[in-house]
């Protein structure tokens, strides 16, 4: 299952908080995707999840970032 969280227009730390809440509700090998238009969210997510057992993939599509977090 992959759920998408729309964080367009939201400033940090809101996307990070939403990501952490959603991450707690997914199972191993499931993922969440944060959709954001603020580049600082990438660094916030990377920093917040550095000690989690997860894989993070970031895709930039014309100023919209898709940050996929997969629980391992």
N, C-alpha and C positions, 0 to 999 in steps of 0.2 A: 504494500500500500504506500502510495506517495501522496501526502497532503501538501497543498500549496497555501502559503500564508502571504496575503497581500499587505505589504508594508510601504506601498507607494505613498510618498508624502510624509511619512513618519520619521522622526529624528531619533537618533540613539539617545537613550538605551532601549527605547520601545521595541524595535525589531529583535534585539537580543533577548529581551524578557519574553516576548512571544515565542521565540525559537526554543528557549529553555523549557517553557511550559509544554509546548507541543512535543518536544523531544522526550519528555517524561512519559508521554502517552503512546509512544510507538514501541513496537517490538523489534527484536534483533532482525537485521536485514531490511527493515522498513526505512523510509526516508521522509523528510520534510523539505520543502523548497521555500525559501524566503525570497520574495520578489520585492526589490527595492530600487529606488532611484537615487539613493545617497551612497556614494562610494565609501564613506567612513564605516558603513555597516559591515563591509567585508572584514575590516580589521577587527571590529568589535566582536564579530562572530568567531573569527579565528582565535582571538584572545580568550573569549569566554569558554570555548570548547576544546582548548588545548589539552586538558587533562581528561577529556571524555574518550571513551573507546568508540571513535566514529571516524568516518571518512567525509571530507568536505571538498566539494567541487564548486568552482565559481565560473560562471559564464557571463560575459558582458555582451549585451545586445543593444547597441546604440544608446548607451546611457541607462539602460535598465539591467540590473544585475540579478541573476538567478543563482542563489546560494543553496546548493543541495547538501543536506546533512544526512548521512546514512549511518544508522546505529549498527555496529559490528557485533 
